[in-house]
Each structure stands twice: as structure tokens, then as C-alpha cells.
Amino acid sequence: MASVSSPAPLATLALRVPRQQIGFLRFILEGYDNMALMTTVDPQRGWVLIHYPPSFHDDLTAILEGMELLAPSTHEH
């Protein structure tokens, strides 16, 4: 019998975005080969949860910073 490995845990980022950018953000994340899954928690207030593999943290941060949805990081990796 083949062994089945459990999926790696996902990191989660709670973020508030302008309501009119929720669909665009989802489109961008899906366009990056589904690097993250986004769930809209409260569309009226713009609250979303972004679930992503920890290995994509830097890429996701760069995208969100580029969209001005996340303050630029001040720390070095």
C-alpha cells in the first residue's frame, strides 16, 4: 500500500484591503500559479485571509508591497 503524506501546513495572513481591490487581488494571486488561497471574511470591510505555503512568504510579501497593500519590510533576510 502506498503511503500518503500529509500536506505541509499553510501560513495565514489577515489583511484589510480596499473593497474594490478584493477581486483584483484574488486574480493576481491565482495568476501566480495559485501561490496562495484567499478567503474573503468580510467584503464590506475588506477583510481577507490569505493562506500560503511558508516557502512563498517572500514572494507574497513582495506582491502585496508592490500593490501597496502591505507596508514595506524593514528587515533583511
C-alpha positions as YAML, in Angstrom:
chain: A
units: angstrom
residues:
- id: 1
  name: MET
  ca: [0.00, 0.00, 0.00]
- id: 2
  name: ALA
  ca: [1.33, 3.44, -0.89]
- id: 3
  name: SER
  ca: [1.91, 5.85, 1.92]
- id: 4
  name: VAL
  ca: [0.13, 9.16, 1.89]
- id: 5
  name: SER
  ca: [1.92, 12.14, 3.30]
- id: 6
  name: SER
  ca: [0.01, 14.90, 4.98]
- id: 7
  name: PRO
  ca: [0.13, 18.30, 3.30]
- id: 8
  name: ALA
  ca: [2.52, 20.89, 4.66]
- id: 9
  name: PRO
  ca: [0.90, 23.45, 6.95]
- id: 10
  name: LEU
  ca: [-0.05, 26.78, 5.44]
- id: 11
  name: ALA
  ca: [0.72, 30.18, 6.90]
- id: 12
  name: THR
  ca: [-2.16, 32.64, 7.14]
- id: 13
  name: LEU
  ca: [-2.14, 36.39, 6.74]
- id: 14
  name: ALA
  ca: [-5.14, 38.50, 7.76]
- id: 15
  name: LEU
  ca: [-5.29, 41.65, 5.69]
- id: 16
  name: ARG
  ca: [-7.64, 44.54, 5.13]
- id: 17
  name: VAL
  ca: [-7.81, 45.74, 1.54]
- id: 18
  name: PRO
  ca: [-9.97, 48.31, -0.21]
- id: 19
  name: ARG
  ca: [-13.26, 46.63, -1.16]
- id: 20
  name: GLN
  ca: [-12.82, 47.43, -4.82]
- id: 21
  name: GLN
  ca: [-9.45, 45.60, -4.88]
- id: 22
  name: ILE
  ca: [-10.63, 42.25, -3.44]
- id: 23
  name: GLY
  ca: [-11.35, 40.69, -6.84]
- id: 24
  name: PHE
  ca: [-8.16, 42.07, -8.36]
- id: 25
  name: LEU
  ca: [-6.05, 40.70, -5.51]
- id: 26
  name: ARG
  ca: [-7.64, 37.26, -5.94]
- id: 27
  name: PHE
  ca: [-6.94, 37.43, -9.69]
- id: 28
  name: ILE
  ca: [-3.28, 38.36, -9.08]
- id: 29
  name: LEU
  ca: [-2.76, 35.55, -6.55]
- id: 30
  name: GLU
  ca: [-4.34, 33.00, -8.89]
- id: 31
  name: GLY
  ca: [-2.19, 34.33, -11.74]
- id: 32
  name: TYR
  ca: [0.95, 33.50, -9.81]
- id: 33
  name: ASP
  ca: [0.28, 29.78, -10.32]
- id: 34
  name: ASN
  ca: [-2.07, 29.70, -7.33]
- id: 35
  name: MET
  ca: [0.68, 30.62, -4.85]
- id: 36
  name: ALA
  ca: [-1.97, 31.46, -2.26]
- id: 37
  name: LEU
  ca: [-5.61, 30.90, -1.45]
- id: 38
  name: MET
  ca: [-7.65, 33.91, -0.48]
- id: 39
  name: THR
  ca: [-10.84, 33.85, 1.56]
- id: 40
  name: THR
  ca: [-12.97, 36.96, 1.91]
- id: 41
  name: VAL
  ca: [-14.05, 37.21, 5.55]
- id: 42
  name: ASP
  ca: [-15.96, 40.50, 5.39]
- id: 43
  name: PRO
  ca: [-16.35, 42.02, 1.92]
- id: 44
  name: GLN
  ca: [-17.96, 45.20, 3.22]
- id: 45
  name: ARG
  ca: [-14.93, 45.98, 5.39]
- id: 46
  name: GLY
  ca: [-12.36, 44.42, 3.06]
- id: 47
  name: TRP
  ca: [-11.10, 41.74, 5.46]
- id: 48
  name: VAL
  ca: [-9.45, 38.79, 3.73]
- id: 49
  name: LEU
  ca: [-7.38, 35.81, 4.82]
- id: 50
  name: ILE
  ca: [-4.52, 34.70, 2.61]
- id: 51
  name: HIS
  ca: [-3.32, 31.11, 3.10]
- id: 52
  name: TYR
  ca: [0.05, 30.25, 1.58]
- id: 53
  name: PRO
  ca: [2.97, 27.84, 1.89]
- id: 54
  name: PRO
  ca: [5.68, 29.40, 4.07]
- id: 55
  name: SER
  ca: [8.15, 28.94, 1.20]
- id: 56
  name: PHE
  ca: [6.22, 31.63, -0.73]
- id: 57
  name: HIS
  ca: [6.37, 34.21, 2.07]
- id: 58
  name: ASP
  ca: [8.94, 36.49, 0.39]
- id: 59
  name: ASP
  ca: [7.18, 36.35, -2.99]
- id: 60
  name: LEU
  ca: [3.79, 37.06, -1.45]
- id: 61
  name: THR
  ca: [5.19, 39.93, 0.61]
- id: 62
  name: ALA
  ca: [6.76, 41.47, -2.50]
- id: 63
  name: ILE
  ca: [3.47, 41.28, -4.41]
- id: 64
  name: LEU
  ca: [1.47, 42.84, -1.57]
- id: 65
  name: GLU
  ca: [4.06, 45.58, -1.08]
- id: 66
  name: GLY
  ca: [4.02, 46.27, -4.83]
- id: 67
  name: MET
  ca: [0.23, 46.65, -4.70]
- id: 68
  name: GLU
  ca: [0.67, 48.95, -1.68]
- id: 69
  name: LEU
  ca: [-1.46, 46.60, 0.43]
- id: 70
  name: LEU
  ca: [1.36, 45.84, 2.86]
- id: 71
  name: ALA
  ca: [3.91, 48.21, 4.36]
- id: 72
  name: PRO
  ca: [7.43, 47.58, 3.02]
- id: 73
  name: SER
  ca: [9.55, 45.26, 5.16]
- id: 74
  name: THR
  ca: [12.29, 46.90, 7.12]
- id: 75
  name: HIS
  ca: [14.21, 43.73, 7.94]
- id: 76
  name: GLU
  ca: [16.81, 41.88, 5.89]
- id: 77
  name: HIS
  ca: [16.65, 38.16, 5.10]
...
